[in-house]
Amino acid sequence: MKQKKIRSKREQELESGFFAKVRKNASVVIMIVAILGLSYTLYVHHSENENVKNQIDSSIRKADSLQGAGSFEEAIDEYEGILEVVSPKKFPGRYAETQNNLGVAYRCLAEVRDKEANLEKAINAFQEALKIRTVESYPINYATTPSNLEKVS
């Protein structure tokens, strides 16, 4: 009989102590853990996304530099490599920028050789950029692409 009293006394202590509070607030604890888990997942996703954006931006700068140095074929290769990674849905601004700059590189290459074929590629790239660069979505950058397209026509 004494053991039952001791056990029940222990149970009473546990019921009124820390474990009882945890048991009472289990749903709150579960929600906190879930929120922390979701927050961490979003943070990791955001970090990865930012890393990809930085890599894309670095590649665009490299291609622009190649183009500025007159290495049009190398710039075109770099822009086309970027387009393998950049989708118009995930990175529309960078996609349109890359298409526009690719068009400029083809236009410049057309001055050196294969004029007709390279001008056609330039036009295609500018038109692809204009699918994204509209007056509504990219008002500042929009004007650049039609201007580039006029230089080809």
C-alpha positions as CSV (number, residue, x, y, z in Angstrom):
1,M,0.0,0.0,0.0
2,K,2.9,2.3,0.8
3,Q,4.3,1.8,-2.7
4,K,1.0,2.9,-4.3
5,K,1.0,6.1,-2.3
6,I,4.6,6.8,-3.3
7,R,3.9,6.1,-6.9
8,S,0.8,8.2,-6.9
9,K,2.7,10.9,-5.1
10,R,5.3,10.8,-8.0
11,E,2.5,10.8,-10.5
12,Q,1.0,13.8,-8.8
13,E,4.4,15.6,-9.0
14,L,4.7,14.8,-12.7
15,E,1.2,15.8,-13.4
16,S,1.6,19.2,-11.8
17,G,5.2,19.7,-13.1
18,F,6.9,20.4,-16.4
19,F,5.7,17.4,-18.2
20,A,2.1,18.3,-17.5
21,K,2.6,21.7,-18.9
22,V,4.2,20.3,-22.0
23,R,1.4,17.8,-22.4
24,K,-1.2,20.6,-21.9
25,N,0.6,22.8,-24.5
26,A,1.6,20.1,-26.9
27,S,-0.3,21.7,-29.8
28,V,1.5,25.0,-29.2
29,V,4.9,23.2,-29.1
30,I,4.0,21.3,-32.3
31,M,3.0,24.6,-34.0
32,I,6.3,26.3,-32.9
33,V,8.3,23.3,-34.3
34,A,6.4,23.4,-37.5
35,I,6.8,27.2,-37.9
36,L,10.6,26.9,-37.3
37,G,10.9,24.0,-39.8
38,L,9.0,26.0,-42.4
39,S,11.0,29.1,-41.7
40,Y,14.2,27.2,-42.1
41,T,13.0,25.6,-45.4
42,L,12.0,29.0,-46.8
43,Y,15.4,30.5,-45.7
44,V,17.3,27.7,-47.4
45,H,15.2,28.1,-50.6
46,H,15.7,31.8,-50.6
47,S,19.4,31.5,-50.1
48,E,19.7,29.0,-52.9
49,N,17.6,31.3,-55.1
50,E,19.9,34.2,-54.3
51,N,22.9,32.2,-55.1
52,V,21.6,31.2,-58.5
53,K,20.7,34.9,-59.2
54,N,24.2,35.9,-58.3
55,Q,25.7,33.3,-60.6
56,I,23.4,34.4,-63.4
57,D,24.3,38.1,-62.8
58,S,28.0,37.2,-62.9
59,S,27.6,35.3,-66.1
60,I,25.7,38.2,-67.7
61,R,28.5,40.6,-66.7
62,K,31.1,38.2,-68.2
63,A,29.1,37.9,-71.4
64,D,28.6,41.7,-71.6
65,S,32.3,42.2,-71.0
66,L,33.2,39.8,-73.8
67,Q,30.8,41.6,-76.1
68,G,32.3,45.0,-75.2
69,A,35.7,43.6,-76.0
70,G,34.5,42.5,-79.5
71,S,34.5,38.8,-78.7
72,F,31.0,38.3,-80.1
73,E,31.1,34.6,-80.6
74,E,32.3,34.0,-77.0
75,A,29.6,36.4,-75.7
76,I,27.0,34.5,-77.7
77,D,28.1,31.2,-76.2
78,E,28.0,32.7,-72.7
79,Y,24.5,34.2,-73.3
80,E,23.2,30.9,-74.7
81,G,24.7,29.1,-71.6
82,I,22.8,31.5,-69.4
83,L,19.6,30.8,-71.2
84,E,20.0,27.1,-70.4
85,V,19.7,28.0,-66.7
86,V,17.3,31.0,-66.8
87,S,13.7,30.4,-67.6
88,P,11.2,33.1,-68.5
89,K,8.9,32.0,-65.7
90,K,11.5,31.7,-62.9
91,F,13.7,34.7,-63.8
92,P,11.8,36.8,-66.3
93,G,13.9,39.9,-66.0
94,R,17.2,38.2,-66.4
95,Y,15.8,36.0,-69.2
96,A,14.7,39.1,-71.1
97,E,18.0,40.9,-70.4
98,T,19.9,37.9,-71.7
99,Q,17.8,37.7,-74.8
100,N,18.2,41.4,-75.5
101,N,22.0,41.2,-75.0
102,L,22.2,38.1,-77.2
103,G,20.4,40.0,-79.9
104,V,22.9,42.8,-79.6
105,A,25.8,40.3,-79.9
106,Y,24.3,38.7,-83.0
107,R,23.7,42.2,-84.5
108,C,27.4,43.1,-83.9
109,L,28.5,39.7,-85.3
110,A,26.4,40.4,-88.4
111,E,28.6,43.4,-89.1
112,V,31.6,41.0,-89.3
113,R,30.2,38.0,-91.1
114,D,27.1,36.0,-92.1
115,K,25.0,39.1,-92.1
116,E,21.7,37.7,-93.0
117,A,21.8,34.6,-90.6
118,N,23.1,36.6,-87.7
119,L,20.5,39.5,-88.2
120,E,17.8,36.9,-88.2
121,K,19.1,35.4,-84.9
122,A,19.3,39.0,-83.5
123,I,15.7,39.7,-84.5
124,N,14.5,36.4,-82.9
125,A,16.4,37.2,-79.7
126,F,14.9,40.7,-79.5
127,Q,11.4,39.4,-80.2
128,E,11.8,36.8,-77.4
129,A,12.9,39.5,-75.0
130,L,9.8,41.6,-75.9
131,K,7.6,38.7,-74.8
132,I,8.8,39.5,-71.3
133,R,9.7,43.2,-71.5
134,T,6.4,44.9,-71.9
135,V,5.6,48.5,-71.1
136,E,3.5,47.3,-68.1
137,S,6.0,44.9,-66.6
138,Y,9.4,46.5,-67.4
139,P,8.7,50.1,-68.4
140,I,12.3,51.3,-68.1
141,N,13.9,48.3,-69.9
142,Y,11.1,48.0,-72.4
143,A,12.3,51.0,-74.6
144,T,15.8,49.5,-75.0
145,T,14.7,46.3,-76.8
146,P,12.5,47.9,-79.5
147,S,15.3,50.4,-80.1
148,N,17.7,47.5,-80.6
149,L,15.2,45.8,-82.9
150,E,14.9,49.0,-85.1
151,K,18.7,49.0,-85.6
152,V,18.4,45.5,-87.1
153,S,15.5,46.3,-89.4
